[in-house]
C-alpha cells in the first residue's frame, strides 16, 4: 500500500478562479513567453487568464494540498491543460 496523500481533487468553483488563474498566468509566462512573439506577451495579462478560467470552469478540476489550490486540470475540446 502507498503512503497516504494529502492531495484532494474536486470540481473547481467560482471561488477558485483567482487562484487557478494565477497558477495558469505564472506558468504561461514562465514557459510560453520565451517562445512566442513579443507582441503576444502583453496580451497575456492576469485578467485574460481570469476570463479564460471562468469560461472553462465547468471543465476544470482543482487539485488541493493542505486545503490550498496547488494545481489544476482542464479538459475541454480540443485541448487539455494541466499544471502540476
Biotite code that builds the C-alpha atoms (Angstrom):
import biotite.structure as struc

atoms = struc.array([
    struc.Atom([0.000, 0.000, 0.000], chain_id="A", res_id=1, res_name="UNK", atom_name="CA", element="C"),
    struc.Atom([1.201, 3.505, -0.805], chain_id="A", res_id=2, res_name="UNK", atom_name="CA", element="C"),
    struc.Atom([1.654, 6.357, 1.612], chain_id="A", res_id=3, res_name="UNK", atom_name="CA", element="C"),
    struc.Atom([-1.371, 8.474, 2.441], chain_id="A", res_id=4, res_name="UNK", atom_name="CA", element="C"),
    struc.Atom([-1.625, 11.501, 0.175], chain_id="A", res_id=5, res_name="UNK", atom_name="CA", element="C"),
    struc.Atom([-2.900, 14.893, 1.230], chain_id="A", res_id=6, res_name="UNK", atom_name="CA", element="C"),
    struc.Atom([-3.883, 15.614, -2.373], chain_id="A", res_id=7, res_name="UNK", atom_name="CA", element="C"),
    struc.Atom([-7.556, 16.354, -2.880], chain_id="A", res_id=8, res_name="UNK", atom_name="CA", element="C"),
    struc.Atom([-9.145, 16.664, -6.314], chain_id="A", res_id=9, res_name="UNK", atom_name="CA", element="C"),
    struc.Atom([-12.511, 18.304, -6.757], chain_id="A", res_id=10, res_name="UNK", atom_name="CA", element="C"),
    struc.Atom([-14.535, 20.248, -9.289], chain_id="A", res_id=11, res_name="UNK", atom_name="CA", element="C"),
    struc.Atom([-13.357, 23.850, -9.412], chain_id="A", res_id=12, res_name="UNK", atom_name="CA", element="C"),
    struc.Atom([-15.733, 26.513, -8.148], chain_id="A", res_id=13, res_name="UNK", atom_name="CA", element="C"),
    struc.Atom([-16.159, 30.230, -8.762], chain_id="A", res_id=14, res_name="UNK", atom_name="CA", element="C"),
    struc.Atom([-14.218, 30.813, -5.560], chain_id="A", res_id=15, res_name="UNK", atom_name="CA", element="C"),
    struc.Atom([-11.206, 29.048, -7.127], chain_id="A", res_id=16, res_name="UNK", atom_name="CA", element="C"),
    struc.Atom([-10.968, 31.246, -10.235], chain_id="A", res_id=17, res_name="UNK", atom_name="CA", element="C"),
    struc.Atom([-8.399, 33.718, -8.875], chain_id="A", res_id=18, res_name="UNK", atom_name="CA", element="C"),
    struc.Atom([-6.043, 31.007, -7.582], chain_id="A", res_id=19, res_name="UNK", atom_name="CA", element="C"),
    struc.Atom([-6.284, 28.888, -10.743], chain_id="A", res_id=20, res_name="UNK", atom_name="CA", element="C"),
    struc.Atom([-5.849, 31.922, -12.996], chain_id="A", res_id=21, res_name="UNK", atom_name="CA", element="C"),
    struc.Atom([-2.769, 32.939, -11.017], chain_id="A", res_id=22, res_name="UNK", atom_name="CA", element="C"),
    struc.Atom([-1.169, 29.491, -11.441], chain_id="A", res_id=23, res_name="UNK", atom_name="CA", element="C"),
    struc.Atom([-2.004, 29.468, -15.158], chain_id="A", res_id=24, res_name="UNK", atom_name="CA", element="C"),
    struc.Atom([-0.759, 33.027, -15.699], chain_id="A", res_id=25, res_name="UNK", atom_name="CA", element="C"),
    struc.Atom([2.544, 32.409, -13.900], chain_id="A", res_id=26, res_name="UNK", atom_name="CA", element="C"),
    struc.Atom([3.100, 29.105, -15.710], chain_id="A", res_id=27, res_name="UNK", atom_name="CA", element="C"),
    struc.Atom([2.324, 30.619, -19.103], chain_id="A", res_id=28, res_name="UNK", atom_name="CA", element="C"),
    struc.Atom([4.819, 33.434, -18.598], chain_id="A", res_id=29, res_name="UNK", atom_name="CA", element="C"),
    struc.Atom([7.459, 31.043, -17.246], chain_id="A", res_id=30, res_name="UNK", atom_name="CA", element="C"),
    struc.Atom([7.350, 28.822, -20.311], chain_id="A", res_id=31, res_name="UNK", atom_name="CA", element="C"),
    struc.Atom([5.464, 30.309, -23.262], chain_id="A", res_id=32, res_name="UNK", atom_name="CA", element="C"),
    struc.Atom([6.722, 33.888, -23.040], chain_id="A", res_id=33, res_name="UNK", atom_name="CA", element="C"),
    struc.Atom([10.171, 32.634, -24.047], chain_id="A", res_id=34, res_name="UNK", atom_name="CA", element="C"),
    struc.Atom([8.988, 31.216, -27.354], chain_id="A", res_id=35, res_name="UNK", atom_name="CA", element="C"),
    struc.Atom([6.075, 33.302, -28.621], chain_id="A", res_id=36, res_name="UNK", atom_name="CA", element="C"),
    struc.Atom([6.045, 36.611, -30.426], chain_id="A", res_id=37, res_name="UNK", atom_name="CA", element="C"),
    struc.Atom([6.938, 39.520, -28.146], chain_id="A", res_id=38, res_name="UNK", atom_name="CA", element="C"),
    struc.Atom([3.668, 41.155, -29.251], chain_id="A", res_id=39, res_name="UNK", atom_name="CA", element="C"),
    struc.Atom([1.658, 38.350, -27.664], chain_id="A", res_id=40, res_name="UNK", atom_name="CA", element="C"),
    struc.Atom([3.215, 38.546, -24.188], chain_id="A", res_id=41, res_name="UNK", atom_name="CA", element="C"),
    struc.Atom([1.476, 41.774, -23.036], chain_id="A", res_id=42, res_name="UNK", atom_name="CA", element="C"),
    struc.Atom([-1.863, 40.329, -24.156], chain_id="A", res_id=43, res_name="UNK", atom_name="CA", element="C"),
    struc.Atom([-1.450, 37.526, -21.634], chain_id="A", res_id=44, res_name="UNK", atom_name="CA", element="C"),
    struc.Atom([-2.171, 39.654, -18.573], chain_id="A", res_id=45, res_name="UNK", atom_name="CA", element="C"),
    struc.Atom([-3.604, 38.203, -15.365], chain_id="A", res_id=46, res_name="UNK", atom_name="CA", element="C"),
    struc.Atom([-7.142, 39.390, -16.255], chain_id="A", res_id=47, res_name="UNK", atom_name="CA", element="C"),
    struc.Atom([-7.023, 37.379, -19.503], chain_id="A", res_id=48, res_name="UNK", atom_name="CA", element="C"),
    struc.Atom([-6.368, 34.192, -17.514], chain_id="A", res_id=49, res_name="UNK", atom_name="CA", element="C"),
    struc.Atom([-9.200, 35.005, -15.114], chain_id="A", res_id=50, res_name="UNK", atom_name="CA", element="C"),
    struc.Atom([-11.557, 35.289, -18.099], chain_id="A", res_id=51, res_name="UNK", atom_name="CA", element="C"),
    struc.Atom([-10.288, 32.005, -19.563], chain_id="A", res_id=52, res_name="UNK", atom_name="CA", element="C"),
    struc.Atom([-10.550, 30.218, -16.226], chain_id="A", res_id=53, res_name="UNK", atom_name="CA", element="C"),
    struc.Atom([-14.128, 31.427, -15.740], chain_id="A", res_id=54, res_name="UNK", atom_name="CA", element="C"),
    struc.Atom([-15.064, 30.400, -19.278], chain_id="A", res_id=55, res_name="UNK", atom_name="CA", element="C"),
    struc.Atom([-13.817, 26.828, -18.727], chain_id="A", res_id=56, res_name="UNK", atom_name="CA", element="C"),
    struc.Atom([-14.809, 26.397, -15.086], chain_id="A", res_id=57, res_name="UNK", atom_name="CA", element="C"),
    struc.Atom([-17.280, 23.608, -15.912], chain_id="A", res_id=58, res_name="UNK", atom_name="CA", element="C"),
    struc.Atom([-14.376, 21.543, -17.279], chain_id="A", res_id=59, res_name="UNK", atom_name="CA", element="C"),
    struc.Atom([-11.848, 22.310, -14.533], chain_id="A", res_id=60, res_name="UNK", atom_name="CA", element="C"),
    struc.Atom([-10.668, 20.228, -11.602], chain_id="A", res_id=61, res_name="UNK", atom_name="CA", element="C"),
    struc.Atom([-8.899, 21.879, -8.669], chain_id="A", res_id=62, res_name="UNK", atom_name="CA", element="C"),
    struc.Atom([-6.071, 19.967, -7.009], chain_id="A", res_id=63, res_name="UNK", atom_name="CA", element="C"),
    struc.Atom([-5.518, 20.916, -3.396], chain_id="A", res_id=64, res_name="UNK", atom_name="CA", element="C"),
    struc.Atom([-2.734, 20.259, -0.925], chain_id="A", res_id=65, res_name="UNK", atom_name="CA", element="C"),
    struc.Atom([-3.451, 21.169, 2.702], chain_id="A", res_id=66, res_name="UNK", atom_name="CA", element="C"),
    struc.Atom([-6.684, 22.824, 1.561], chain_id="A", res_id=67, res_name="UNK", atom_name="CA", element="C"),
    struc.Atom([-4.970, 25.241, -0.845], chain_id="A", res_id=68, res_name="UNK", atom_name="CA", element="C"),
    struc.Atom([-5.065, 25.040, -4.625], chain_id="A", res_id=69, res_name="UNK", atom_name="CA", element="C"),
    struc.Atom([-1.715, 23.717, -5.764], chain_id="A", res_id=70, res_name="UNK", atom_name="CA", element="C"),
    struc.Atom([-2.625, 22.734, -9.300], chain_id="A", res_id=71, res_name="UNK", atom_name="CA", element="C"),
    struc.Atom([-5.496, 22.305, -11.719], chain_id="A", res_id=72, res_name="UNK", atom_name="CA", element="C"),
    struc.Atom([-6.514, 20.477, -14.844], chain_id="A", res_id=73, res_name="UNK", atom_name="CA", element="C"),
    struc.Atom([-8.950, 21.483, -17.522], chain_id="A", res_id=74, res_name="UNK", atom_name="CA", element="C"),
    struc.Atom([-10.247, 19.098, -20.143], chain_id="A", res_id=75, res_name="UNK", atom_name="CA", element="C"),
    struc.Atom([-12.268, 20.512, -22.986], chain_id="A", res_id=76, res_name="UNK", atom_name="CA", element="C"),
    struc.Atom([-12.236, 20.001, -26.691], chain_id="A", res_id=77, res_name="UNK", atom_name="CA", element="C"),
    struc.Atom([-9.872, 20.443, -28.370], chain_id="A", res_id=78, res_name="UNK", atom_name="CA", element="C"),
    struc.Atom([-7.402, 20.975, -25.528], chain_id="A", res_id=79, res_name="UNK", atom_name="CA", element="C"),
    struc.Atom([-6.166, 19.610, -22.234], chain_id="A", res_id=80, res_name="UNK", atom_name="CA", element="C"),
    struc.Atom([-4.423, 21.991, -19.848], chain_id="A", res_id=81, res_name="UNK", atom_name="CA", element="C"),
    struc.Atom([-2.783, 20.862, -16.639], chain_id="A", res_id=82, res_name="UNK", atom_name="CA", element="C"),
    struc.Atom([-0.367, 22.393, -14.188], chain_id="A", res_id=83, res_name="UNK", atom_name="CA", element="C"),
    struc.Atom([1.247, 20.200, -11.578], chain_id="A", res_id=84, res_name="UNK", atom_name="CA", element="C"),
])
